[in-house]
Amino acid sequence: VVSTQSTGTVAATMLLLLLSLLTVGACGSFNILPVVPFPQEAEMISTARRSLNLEEFRITADHLREDKVISTTISRYEHYFSRFKRRPVSPDGYITEVNLIVEDPEAQLHIGVNESYTLNIDPESPIVKLVANTRFGVVRGLETFYQLYNITDGTFPSVKIKDYPRFDYRGFLIDTSRHFLPVETIEKVITGMAMSKLNVLHWHIVDDPSFPYSALIPLLPVLCVDTMLRTLR
């Protein structure tokens, strides 16, 4: 028997292990760039490190702000950065904005959709440029930008990153048919997947021990009862 608490801990531990393996496998060191997984191309432009101006910071997307994927992503990361404490101003200056550019805003989500992006943190400009082929590349690029933030001194490196997924299918499996997981734990798993740029949640929700659809599909209560009785027998 696996308890709710221990199962949630196992899921979280597996995600952390996955993040570690992706980072070590890509760059062999934790001292290059704190990005998971490590980008396809990363060029350090200079040694300058600039602070984030939390009072003026914003993420802009011009006319794409009304798009649901873009607006949700912008809101999420603006919220993430709003939780940070103000830091002393870096002598190299401030970053005040991330500007998003999407080349194909009509592309729909599917396995194999183009998720490539270019992130340019120019030491000569307070505006960071994030150019992506699709809206989903913007999601990956903003996560990279977020991971580059040094929480110790509140600065960003001056770097240009070109990245795209190594694999079209990047999945994670949870099995709630045999091991109960509360909704809060599943939400944490999904958040961890987004942070590690995974794109498929394989949710094993139905099996002999469990058919938890009675509340969602009223026409199938017999299946739920029969599954429970067969499990008890």
C-alpha positions in Angstrom: 0.0 0.0 0.0 1.4 3.4 -1.0 0.1 6.4 1.1 -1.0 9.7 -0.5 1.9 11.5 1.0 4.6 9.0 0.0 3.2 8.8 -3.5 3.3 12.5 -3.9 6.8 12.6 -2.6 7.9 9.9 -5.1 6.4 11.8 -8.0 8.2 15.0 -6.9 11.4 13.1 -6.4 11.2 11.6 -9.9 10.7 15.0 -11.5 13.8 16.4 -9.6 15.8 13.4 -10.7 14.7 13.9 -14.3 15.7 17.6 -14.2 19.1 16.6 -12.8 19.7 14.0 -15.5 18.7 16.3 -18.3 21.1 19.0 -17.1 24.1 16.8 -16.4 23.6 14.9 -19.6 23.5 18.0 -21.7 26.3 20.0 -20.3 28.2 17.8 -17.8 28.3 20.6 -15.3 25.9 22.7 -13.2 28.2 25.8 -13.6 27.4 26.8 -17.3 23.8 28.0 -17.5 21.0 27.0 -15.0 18.7 26.0 -17.8 16.8 22.6 -18.0 17.2 21.0 -20.4 20.4 22.7 -21.6 19.8 24.7 -24.9 20.9 23.6 -28.3 23.0 26.7 -28.7 24.1 29.2 -26.0 26.5 32.1 -26.5 27.7 34.3 -23.7 27.7 37.9 -25.1 29.6 39.5 -22.3 30.2 39.2 -18.6 27.7 41.9 -17.8 24.9 40.9 -15.5 21.9 43.2 -15.2 19.2 43.5 -12.6 15.4 43.1 -13.1 13.5 46.3 -12.5 10.5 44.8 -10.7 8.6 48.1 -10.6 8.7 48.6 -14.3 9.1 45.0 -15.6 6.5 43.8 -18.1 6.2 41.2 -20.8 4.8 42.6 -24.1 3.4 40.8 -27.2 1.9 43.6 -29.2 -1.4 42.4 -30.8 -0.9 38.9 -29.5 -1.8 39.9 -26.0 -5.4 38.8 -26.6 -4.3 35.2 -27.6 -5.3 32.8 -24.8 -2.0 30.9 -24.8 0.1 34.1 -24.9 -2.0 36.0 -22.3 -2.0 33.0 -19.9 1.7 32.5 -20.2 2.5 36.2 -19.7 0.3 36.3 -16.6 2.0 33.2 -15.1 5.5 34.5 -15.5 4.7 38.1 -14.5 3.3 36.5 -11.3 6.4 34.4 -10.8 8.7 37.5 -11.1 6.5 39.6 -8.8 7.3 37.2 -5.9 11.0 38.1 -6.0 12.4 40.6 -3.6 13.9 43.8 -4.8 17.7 43.7 -5.1 20.4 46.4 -5.3 20.8 47.8 -8.8 23.5 46.1 -10.8 26.2 48.4 -12.1 25.5 47.0 -15.5 21.9 48.3 -15.5 18.3 47.1 -15.6 16.1 44.8 -17.6 12.6 46.3 -17.9 10.9 44.3 -20.6 10.7 41.0 -22.5 9.3 41.5 -26.0 7.6 38.5 -27.6 7.5 38.0 -31.4 5.7 35.0 -32.9 6.3 34.2 -36.5 3.3 31.8 -36.9 0.7 32.7 -34.4 -2.0 30.5 -36.0 -0.1 27.2 -35.5 -2.1 24.7 -33.5 -0.9 22.4 -30.7 0.1 18.9 -31.8 2.9 16.5 -31.3 5.8 17.8 -33.4 4.6 21.4 -33.5 7.6 23.9 -33.9 8.7 24.9 -30.4 11.9 26.6 -31.4 12.8 30.1 -30.0 15.7 32.6 -29.8 16.2 34.5 -26.6 18.5 37.5 -26.7 19.6 39.2 -23.5 21.6 42.1 -24.9 23.8 43.9 -22.4 23.2 47.2 -24.4 19.4 47.1 -24.2 16.9 47.1 -21.3 14.6 45.0 -23.6 15.0 41.3 -23.9 13.9 39.9 -27.3 12.2 36.5 -27.5 11.4 35.3 -31.0 9.6 32.1 -31.5 8.2 30.3 -34.5 4.9 29.5 -32.7 3.1 30.5 -29.5 4.4 27.3 -27.9 8.0 28.3 -28.5 7.2 31.4 -26.5 6.1 29.2 -23.6 9.5 27.4 -23.7 11.5 30.6 -24.1 9.9 32.4 -21.1 10.6 29.3 -19.0 14.3 29.6 -20.0 14.3 33.3 -19.2 12.8 32.5 -15.8 15.4 29.9 -15.1 18.3 32.3 -16.0 17.3 34.6 -13.1 19.9 34.4 -10.3 17.8 34.5 -7.1 20.9 35.3 -5.0 21.7 38.7 -6.6 18.7 39.2 -8.8 20.6 39.4 -12.1 20.5 37.9 -15.5 23.5 36.9 -17.7 24.1 38.5 -21.1 23.4 35.6 -23.4 21.9 34.6 -26.7 20.1 31.2 -26.8 18.8 29.3 -29.7 16.8 26.3 -28.7 14.3 23.6 -29.7 13.3 20.3 -28.3 15.5 17.3 -28.9 12.4 15.0 -29.0 8.9 15.6 -30.3 7.3 13.4 -27.6 8.5 14.3 -24.1 6.2 12.6 -21.7 5.7 11.8 -18.0 3.5 9.1 -16.6 1.3 9.1 -13.4 -0.7 6.1 -12.4 -3.7 7.1 -10.2 -5.6 3.9 -11.0 -3.3 2.0 -8.5 -1.9 4.8 -6.4 -4.2 7.6 -5.3 -2.9 11.2 -5.9 -4.7 14.3 -4.7 -5.5 17.0 -7.2 -2.9 19.3 -5.6 -0.1 16.8 -6.2 -1.2 16.3 -9.9 -1.2 20.0 -10.4 2.4 20.2 -8.9 3.5 17.4 -11.3 2.0 19.4 -14.3 3.9 22.5 -13.1 7.1 20.5 -12.9 6.5 19.2 -16.4 6.2 22.8 -17.7 9.4 23.8 -16.0 11.3 20.9 -17.6 9.6 21.6 -21.0 7.8 18.3 -21.2 4.7 18.2 -23.4 2.7 15.0 -22.8 1.0 13.9 -19.6 0.3 10.2 -19.7 -2.4 9.8 -17.1 -3.1 6.1 -16.3 -6.5 6.7 -14.6 -8.3 3.4 -15.4 -7.4 -0.2 -14.6 -8.8 -3.2 -12.8 -8.4 -1.6 -9.4 -10.1 1.7 -10.3 -12.6 3.1 -12.7 -13.2 6.6 -11.2 -15.7 7.9 -13.8 -19.0 7.5 -12.0 -19.3 11.2 -11.2 -18.3 12.2 -14.8 -20.2 9.6 -16.8 -23.5 8.8 -15.0 -24.3 6.1 -17.6 -21.5 3.9 -16.5 -22.0 3.4 -12.7 -22.1 -0.4 -13.1 -18.5 -0.5 -14.4 -17.4 1.4 -11.3 -19.2 -1.0 -8.9 -18.1 -4.1 -10.8 -14.5 -3.0 -10.7 -14.7 -2.4 -7.0 -16.3 -5.8 -6.3 -13.8 -7.7 -8.5 -10.9 -6.0 -6.7 -12.3 -7.0 -3.3 -12.8 -10.6 -4.4 
